[in-house]
Amino acid sequence: MMTLIRPRLRVPVVNALAGTAFASAWLVRGGPSAWWWWTVIEVAVIVRVGTLYVRGGEDTDDGALAGSRADERQQLIAVRSRALAGNVALVAALAGFAIAIAARSAWWPFAVMFLVTGFGYLLGRSVYGSSESDLADEPGAGREARSPVTP
C-alpha cells in the first residue's frame, strides 16, 4: 500500500493516522473533557503533519527522513535506534515487573510488556537471523572437504 503513496507523503500520512487514532481514543473514552482533548490532540497532529510535509521538501538530513529519502547511513542509524529502544523497553518492563511484585501491586501489565518485547526479539532473530552468506564468513569456509571415499 505504501507504494501507492508518494514518498514525500508517507511519513506525514503515517503520523496523521497514528495521531488521529490517538485523538479518537479520547472520544471513545468519553467524559466531559473528551471533546476538548480530541481537539487539542488533533490540532497538534495537523501542525505536526504540516511540519513534516514542509520538512520533507528540504535538502537536509531531517528533510530526507521526513521525505522518505533516507540514505544507508540514516537507515542504519534508524535501525540501531529501534534496537536500542527495544532493549530499553525490555529492561524497563523487567524492572517494572520486579518493582510491582515487590510493591504487591498489579504486575501483569509489566509481564505482558516483557512477553511482547521478548517475543518481538525472538521473532526478529528468526526473520533477520543468519543467512547462508553469513555462513561463508566462518573459519574453514571456502576449503573443500576431502572425500571420505578417496585415499
N, CA, C and O of each residue as an XYZ file, in Angstrom:
604
protein
N       0.818     -1.190      0.000
C       0.000      0.000      0.000
C       0.864      1.257      0.000
O       0.494      2.269     -0.595
N       2.020      1.191      0.672
C       2.864      2.374      0.749
C       3.416      2.765     -0.617
O       3.804      3.917     -0.812
N       3.459      1.834     -1.563
C       3.943      2.188     -2.895
C       2.937      3.058     -3.629
O       3.295      3.730     -4.596
N       1.686      3.060     -3.188
C       0.667      3.902     -3.812
C       0.759      5.354     -3.346
O       0.220      6.258     -3.984
N       1.449      5.564     -2.228
C       1.582      6.909     -1.665
C       2.948      7.462     -2.063
O       3.962      6.776     -1.937
N       2.969      8.690     -2.538
C       4.226      9.326     -2.918
C       5.179      9.364     -1.720
O       4.738      9.566     -0.589
N       6.489      9.171     -1.959
C       7.442      9.114     -0.839
C       7.386     10.314      0.103
O       7.524     10.150      1.315
N       7.188     11.504     -0.430
C       7.165     12.684      0.433
C       5.958     12.683      1.364
O       5.988     13.323      2.414
N       4.895     11.971      0.991
C       3.679     11.950      1.805
C       3.630     10.789      2.795
O       2.764     10.774      3.671
N       4.534      9.818      2.680
C       4.445      8.609      3.510
C       4.552      8.905      5.007
O       3.698      8.473      5.781
N       5.566      9.620      5.415
C       5.751      9.913      6.842
C       4.616     10.795      7.368
O       4.100     10.508      8.448
N       4.197     11.861      6.656
C       3.063     12.639      7.159
C       1.767     11.835      7.255
O       1.000     12.030      8.197
N       1.508     10.947      6.312
C       0.272     10.151      6.350
C       0.282      9.205      7.544
O      -0.728      9.070      8.234
N       1.411      8.549      7.794
C       1.501      7.638      8.945
C       1.315      8.417     10.242
O       0.615      7.953     11.142
N       1.929      9.590     10.352
C       1.763     10.422     11.547
C       0.321     10.892     11.705
O      -0.198     10.941     12.820
N      -0.330     11.240     10.590
C      -1.724     11.685     10.655
C      -2.635     10.549     11.120
O      -3.528     10.768     11.939
N      -2.416      9.348     10.608
C      -3.250      8.208     11.009
C      -3.039      7.850     12.480
O      -4.002      7.617     13.210
N      -1.781      7.809     12.909
C      -1.496      7.466     14.302
C      -2.037      8.536     15.258
O      -2.623      8.207     16.289
N      -1.842      9.801     14.921
C      -2.333     10.879     15.780
C      -3.849     10.929     15.850
O      -4.418     11.170     16.915
N      -4.507     10.700     14.712
C      -5.969     10.696     14.704
C      -6.516      9.511     15.485
O      -7.542      9.630     16.155
N      -5.839      8.365     15.406
C      -6.266      7.204     16.201
C      -6.143      7.500     17.691
O      -7.018      7.131     18.475
N      -5.054      8.166     18.083
C      -4.874      8.529     19.489
C      -5.931      9.534     19.933
O      -6.487      9.414     21.025
N      -6.207     10.517     19.091
C      -7.234     11.516     19.421
C      -8.605     10.862     19.514
O      -9.400     11.202     20.389
N      -8.881      9.926     18.614
C     -10.181      9.246     18.623
C     -10.372      8.401     19.877
O     -11.500      8.195     20.324
N      -9.274      7.914     20.442
C      -9.379      7.145     21.687
C      -9.981      7.997     22.794
O     -10.696      7.478     23.652
N      -9.700      9.304     22.789
C     -10.289     10.189     23.788
C     -11.793     10.327     23.570
O     -12.561     10.411     24.529
N     -12.210     10.351     22.306
C     -13.650     10.433     22.042
C     -14.365      9.163     22.481
O     -15.459      9.220     23.040
N     -13.746      8.025     22.226
C     -14.352      6.749     22.627
C     -14.411      6.648     24.147
O     -15.367      6.108     24.703
N     -13.390      7.167     24.811
C     -13.344      7.146     26.273
C     -14.516      7.920     26.854
O     -15.099      7.520     27.861
N     -14.852      9.020     26.220
C     -15.986      9.818     26.685
C     -15.628     10.704     27.850
O     -14.457     10.897     28.178
N     -16.644     11.228     28.456
C     -16.445     12.106     29.602
C     -16.584     13.569     29.205
O     -16.694     13.888     28.021
N     -16.579     14.459     30.198
C     -16.802     15.881     29.911
C     -15.653     16.557     29.153
O     -15.879     17.546     28.456
N     -14.458     16.052     29.274
C     -13.327     16.704     28.616
C     -12.879     15.987     27.343
O     -11.828     16.314     26.791
N     -13.661     15.012     26.870
C     -13.241     14.214     25.722
C     -13.099     15.060     24.465
O     -12.118     14.938     23.732
N     -14.087     15.919     24.221
C     -14.017     16.752     23.023
C     -12.872     17.742     23.113
O     -12.232     18.017     22.098
N     -12.594     18.277     24.258
C     -11.505     19.218     24.414
C     -10.166     18.546     24.120
O      -9.349     19.097     23.382
N      -9.930     17.354     24.692
C      -8.686     16.623     24.438
C      -8.575     16.225     22.978
O      -7.493     16.308     22.397
N      -9.680     15.791     22.373
C      -9.656     15.416     20.960
C      -9.234     16.608     20.112
O      -8.423     16.461     19.198
N      -9.770     17.777     20.403
C      -9.451     18.983     19.636
C      -7.985     19.370     19.796
O      -7.311     19.676     18.813
N      -7.496     19.357     21.019
C      -6.096     19.721     21.272
C      -5.154     18.755     20.550
O      -4.204     19.182     19.894
N      -5.416     17.476     20.673
C      -4.551     16.478     20.037
C      -4.627     16.582     18.521
O      -3.600     16.507     17.847
N      -5.811     16.753     17.979
C      -5.958     16.825     16.525
C      -5.299     18.082     15.954
O      -4.722     18.026     14.868
N      -5.371     19.208     16.658
C      -4.670     20.412     16.204
C      -3.155     20.167     16.212
O      -2.455     20.570     15.283
N      -2.657     19.511     17.253
C      -1.228     19.191     17.318
C      -0.828     18.247     16.180
O       0.257     18.376     15.614
N      -1.703     17.305     15.851
C      -1.427     16.376     14.749
C      -1.374     17.127     13.425
O      -0.494     16.869     12.604
N      -2.289     18.039     13.210
C      -2.315     18.816     11.962
C      -1.047     19.656     11.828
O      -0.466     19.737     10.746
N      -0.618     20.280     12.925
C       0.620     21.067     12.900
C       1.810     20.158     12.608
O       2.672     20.506     11.801
N       1.864     19.008     13.252
C       2.965     18.055     13.051
C       3.006     17.566     11.608
O       4.081     17.511     11.010
N       1.866     17.213     11.044
C       1.806     16.720      9.670
C       2.245     17.811      8.697
O       2.994     17.538      7.758
N       1.787     19.038      8.912
C       2.209     20.141      8.051
C       3.708     20.379      8.124
O       4.357     20.616      7.105
N       4.257     20.315      9.335
C       5.695     20.490      9.518
C       6.475     19.385      8.808
O       7.489     19.652      8.163
N       6.002     18.148      8.929
C       6.677     17.037      8.263
C       6.625     17.171      6.747
O       7.597     16.856      6.061
N       5.507     17.631      6.228
C       5.391     17.793      4.778
C       6.353     18.864      4.271
O       7.038     18.665      3.268
N       6.402     19.992      4.964
C       7.312     21.070      4.560
C       8.758     20.607      4.702
O       9.571     20.835      3.807
N       9.083     19.962      5.813
C      10.443     19.485      6.050
C      10.843     18.428      5.017
O      12.018     18.333      4.662
N       9.894     17.642      4.533
C      10.176     16.614      3.528
C      10.662     17.172      2.212
O      11.290     16.448      1.439
N      10.393     18.441      1.929
C      10.849     19.069      0.703
C      12.223     19.705      0.816
O      12.778     20.151     -0.188
N      12.781     19.756      2.019
C      14.091     20.382      2.215
C      15.211     19.411      1.884
O      15.018     18.195      1.917
N      16.376     19.946      1.567
C      17.536     19.134      1.219
C      18.475     19.043      2.417
O      19.610     19.518      2.369
N      17.988     18.428      3.493
C      18.775     18.232      4.710
C      18.596     16.795      5.172
O      17.816     16.042      4.591
N      19.328     16.414      6.228
C      19.154     15.066      6.782
C      17.739     14.876      7.301
O      17.118     13.845      7.043
N      17.219     15.867      8.036
C      15.849     15.775      8.544
C      14.842     15.744      7.399
O      13.846     15.023      7.461
N      15.102     16.519      6.367
C      14.218     16.528      5.207
C      14.215     15.203      4.490
O      13.171     14.768      4.003
N      15.368     14.546      4.412
C      15.433     13.229      3.781
C      14.642     12.200      4.587
O      13.971     11.341      4.015
N      14.722     12.287      5.904
C      13.953     11.356      6.745
C      12.455     11.623      6.622
O      11.666     10.685      6.509
N      12.064     12.880      6.643
C      10.644     13.223      6.546
C      10.101     12.941      5.153
O       8.905     12.691      5.001
N      10.954     12.977      4.134
C      10.520     12.744      2.764
C      10.749     11.328      2.285
O      10.615     11.054      1.092
N      11.092     10.415      3.192
C      11.341      9.002      2.868
C      12.430      8.848      1.813
O      12.306      8.044      0.890
N      13.513      9.639      1.964
C      14.644      9.550      1.047
C      15.930      9.269      1.818
O      16.998      9.741      1.429
N      15.842      8.518      2.891
C      16.996      8.285      3.757
C      18.048      7.448      3.030
O      17.719      6.495      2.322
N      19.326      7.820      3.216
C      20.409      7.033      2.636
C      20.778      5.904      3.606
O      20.156      5.753      4.657
N      21.792      5.118      3.242
C      22.160      3.949      4.044
C      22.596      4.337      5.452
O      22.264      3.645      6.414
N      23.327      5.425      5.583
C      23.785      5.868      6.896
C      22.601      6.188      7.799
O      22.574      5.784      8.962
N      21.627      6.912      7.266
C      20.457      7.283      8.053
C      19.606      6.056      8.379
O      19.035      5.967      9.466
N      19.520      5.114      7.445
C      18.764      3.893      7.709
C      19.433      3.057      8.790
O      18.753      2.470      9.631
N      20.768      2.998      8.772
C      21.491      2.267      9.806
C      21.274      2.910     11.176
O      21.089      2.208     12.170
N      21.297      4.231     11.227
C      21.037      4.933     12.488
C      19.622      4.627     12.980
O      19.415      4.417     14.175
N      18.639      4.598     12.057
C      17.257      4.301     12.437
C      17.133      2.869     12.969
O      16.431      2.631     13.952
N      17.803      1.932     12.333
C      17.746      0.536     12.788
C      18.386      0.401     14.168
O      17.841     -0.270     15.045
N      19.536      1.036     14.360
C      20.194      0.975     15.668
C      19.356      1.656     16.750
O      19.318      1.192     17.890
N      18.691      2.747     16.400
C      17.836      3.438     17.366
C      16.657      2.567     17.772
O      16.298      2.512     18.948
N      16.053      1.884     16.799
C      14.945      0.975     17.121
C      15.424     -0.189     17.991
O      14.720     -0.613     18.907
N      16.613     -0.699     17.705
C      17.162     -1.783     18.511
C      17.396     -1.321     19.948
O      17.085     -2.043     20.895
N      17.942     -0.124     20.105
C      18.156      0.422     21.446
C      16.821      0.629     22.165
O      16.700      0.327     23.352
N      15.822      1.144     21.446
C      14.501      1.346     22.055
C      13.905      0.013     22.509
O      13.288     -0.062     23.572
N      14.087     -1.023     21.717
C      13.596     -2.347     22.105
C      14.305     -2.873     23.339
O      13.671     -3.447     24.225
N      15.615     -2.681     23.405
C      16.365     -3.126     24.581
C      15.956     -2.355     25.830
O      15.817     -2.935     26.907
N      15.764     -1.055     25.681
C      15.339     -0.239     26.830
C      13.937     -0.654     27.281
O      13.671     -0.726     28.481
N      13.044     -0.924     26.337
C      11.692     -1.370     26.688
C      11.728     -2.703     27.426
O      10.979     -2.910     28.380
N      12.595     -3.602     26.985
C      12.709     -4.901     27.637
C      13.219     -4.748     29.075
O      12.692     -5.379     29.991
N      14.232     -3.920     29.269
C      14.771     -3.697     30.615
C      13.751     -2.973     31.494
O      13.605     -3.304     32.670
N      13.046     -1.987     30.934
C      12.036     -1.255     31.709
C      10.884     -2.174     32.108
O      10.375     -2.083     33.225
N      10.473     -3.058     31.201
C       9.399     -3.990     31.532
C       9.830     -4.948     32.636
O       9.052     -5.247     33.542
N      11.062     -5.427     32.562
C      11.560     -6.325     33.604
C      11.684     -5.604     34.940
O      11.315     -6.154     35.978
N      12.199     -4.378     34.925
C      12.330     -3.606     36.164
C      10.951     -3.293     36.750
O      10.747     -3.424     37.957
N      10.008     -2.885     35.905
C       8.657     -2.619     36.385
C       7.992     -3.860     36.954
O       7.271     -3.787     37.949
N       8.235     -4.998     36.318
C       7.697     -6.277     36.792
C       8.222     -6.589     38.193
O       7.462     -6.956     39.089
N       9.538     -6.435     38.363
C      10.141     -6.713     39.666
C       9.648     -5.743     40.734
O       9.348     -6.150     41.857
N       9.565     -4.467     40.389
C       9.110     -3.465     41.354
C       7.645     -3.685     41.720
O       7.271     -3.539     42.884
N       6.815     -4.034     40.743
C       5.396     -4.278     41.021
C       5.212     -5.481     41.929
O       4.343     -5.472     42.801
N       6.016     -6.511     41.735
C       5.926     -7.679     42.615
C       6.355     -7.294     44.027
O       5.696     -7.672     44.996
N       7.449     -6.546     44.155
C       7.929     -6.135     45.481
C       6.937     -5.206     46.172
O       6.802     -5.252     47.394
N       6.246     -4.368     45.414
C       5.295     -3.421     45.996
C       3.908     -4.036     46.174
O       2.992     -3.377     46.665
N       3.757     -5.288     45.777
C       2.477     -6.001     45.876
C       1.362     -5.266     45.142
O       0.246     -5.142     45.646
N       1.681     -4.781     43.947
C       0.678     -4.114     43.117
C       0.461     -4.938     41.854
O       0.982     -6.045     41.726
N      -0.303     -4.395     40.937
C      -0.635     -5.115     39.710
C       0.626     -5.333     38.872
O       1.214     -4.370     38.379
N       1.044     -6.583     38.707
C       2.264     -6.907     37.986
C       2.004     -7.357     36.563
O       2.926     -7.363     35.748
N       0.779     -7.732     36.241
C       0.517     -8.341     34.940
C       0.753     -7.408     33.745
O       1.151     -7.903     32.690
N       0.529     -6.063     33.847
C       0.858     -5.241     32.667
C       2.345     -5.281     32.311
O       2.706     -5.259     31.134
N       3.198     -5.338     33.321
C       4.636     -5.414     33.061
C       5.006     -6.779     32.490
O       5.871     -6.880     31.620
N       4.356     -7.818     32.978
C       4.618     -9.149     32.441
C       4.208     -9.238     30.974
O       4.909     -9.846     30.165
N       3.073     -8.632     30.634
C       2.625     -8.629     29.237
C       3.618     -7.877     28.362
O       3.969     -8.349     27.281
N       4.074     -6.715     28.816
C       5.042     -5.947     28.022
C       6.365     -6.699     27.891
O       7.000     -6.662     26.837
N       6.782     -7.382     28.960
C       8.004     -8.167     28.895
C       7.853     -9.302     27.880
O       8.761     -9.554     27.088
N       6.718     -9.979     27.906
C       6.490    -11.084     26.973
C       6.383    -10.593     25.528
O       6.931    -11.222     24.622
N       5.692     -9.491     25.307
C       5.548     -8.955     23.946
C       6.907     -8.508     23.409
O       7.241     -8.791     22.258
N       7.687     -7.818     24.227
C       9.007     -7.367     23.791
C       9.933     -8.556     23.550
O      10.676     -8.572     22.569
N       9.894     -9.537     24.423
C      10.700    -10.741     24.229
C      10.294    -11.505     22.985
O      11.150    -11.996     22.249
N       8.995    -11.610     22.743
C       8.515    -12.266     21.521
C       8.975    -11.507     20.284
O       9.374    -12.121     19.294
N       8.923    -10.184     20.329
C       9.399     -9.381     19.200
C      10.875     -9.606     18.939
O      11.306     -9.659     17.787
N      11.651     -9.738     20.004
C      13.082    -10.011     19.849
C      13.294    -11.367     19.187
O      14.071    -11.480     18.239
N      12.615    -12.387     19.676
C      12.774    -13.727     19.098
C      12.271    -13.787     17.663
O      12.864    -14.466     16.825
N      11.187    -13.083     17.375
C      10.689    -13.030     16.008
C      11.703    -12.349     15.096
O      11.932    -12.803     13.975
N      12.302    -11.279     15.562
C      13.337    -10.604     14.782
C      14.531    -11.498     14.534
O      15.097    -11.487     13.441
N      14.925    -12.274     15.536
C      16.044    -13.211     15.349
C      15.712    -14.261     14.306
O      16.574    -14.641     13.514
N      14.477    -14.734     14.296
C      14.118    -15.765     13.318
C      13.947    -15.184     11.923
O      14.286    -15.847     10.942
N      13.434    -13.975     11.807
C      13.223    -13.369     10.491
C      14.522    -12.830      9.923
O      14.816    -13.047      8.747
N      15.311    -12.127     10.739
C      16.523    -11.477     10.263
C      17.794    -12.196     10.694
O      18.870    -11.597     10.693
N      17.688    -13.464     11.062
C      18.837    -14.212     11.557
C      19.883    -14.453     10.488
O      19.852    -13.850      9.416
N      20.807    -15.345     10.800
C      21.920    -15.631      9.894
C      21.428    -16.206      8.581
O      20.551    -17.069      8.541
N      22.014    -15.707      7.518
C      21.689    -16.240      6.193
C      22.858    -17.087      5.719
O      23.878    -17.171      6.402
N      22.723    -17.714      4.560
C      23.791    -18.547      4.037
C      25.028    -17.723      3.707
O      26.145    -18.231      3.805
N      24.857    -16.468      3.319
C      26.018    -15.636      3.016
C      26.833    -15.349      4.271
O      28.044    -15.145      4.183
N      26.189    -15.330      5.438
C      26.918    -15.126      6.687
C      27.755    -16.350      7.039
O      28.820    -16.227      7.644
N      27.275    -17.525      6.662
C      28.000    -18.748      6.976
C      29.304    -18.836      6.195
O      30.236    -19.508      6.635
N      29.390    -18.169      5.042
C      30.616    -18.196      4.247
C      31.744    -17.450      4.932
O      32.903    -17.635      4.561
N      31.455    -16.624      5.909
C      32.472    -15.865      6.623
C      33.086    -16.642      7.777
O      34.043    -16.177      8.396
N      32.553    -17.812      8.074
C      33.055    -18.587      9.198
C      34.405    -19.200      8.880
O      34.723    -19.418      7.711
N      35.218    -19.486      9.912
C      36.515    -20.121      9.660
C      36.331    -21.486      9.010
O      35.430    -22.243      9.371
N      37.176    -21.783      8.068
C      37.095    -23.071      7.385
C      36.198    -23.050      6.174
O      36.172    -24.016      5.412
N      35.459    -21.972      5.975
C      34.592    -21.893      4.814
C      35.455    -21.617      3.582
O      36.439    -20.882      3.661
N      35.095    -22.189      2.486
C      35.836    -21.979      1.257
C      36.825    -23.090      0.966
O      37.273    -23.242     -0.171
N      37.172    -23.869      1.979
C      38.028    -25.028      1.753
C      37.150    -26.218      1.485
O      36.187    -26.476      2.207
N      37.482    -26.925      0.466
C      36.713    -28.128      0.152
C      37.140    -29.262      1.075
O      38.327    -29.454      1.336
N      36.175    -29.993      1.553
C      36.470    -31.132      2.410
C      36.918    -32.310      1.555
O      36.466    -32.487      0.424
N      37.795    -33.090      2.109
C      38.248    -34.284      1.393
C      37.145    -35.310      1.378
O      36.400    -35.467      2.345
N      37.055    -35.993      0.283
C      36.066    -37.037      0.146
C      36.482    -38.229      0.990
O      37.648    -38.622      0.963
N      35.558    -38.812      1.739
C      35.948    -39.976      2.560
C      36.215    -41.218      1.711
O      36.785    -42.193      2.201
N      35.801    -41.187      0.423
C      35.967    -42.364     -0.437
C      37.374    -42.415     -1.013
O      37.929    -43.506     -1.144
N      37.977    -41.276     -1.363
C      39.311    -41.261     -1.958
C      40.372    -41.402     -0.893
O      40.220    -40.876      0.210
N      41.456    -42.112     -1.211
C      42.522    -42.325     -0.207
C      43.367    -41.110      0.008
O      44.295    -41.139      0.816
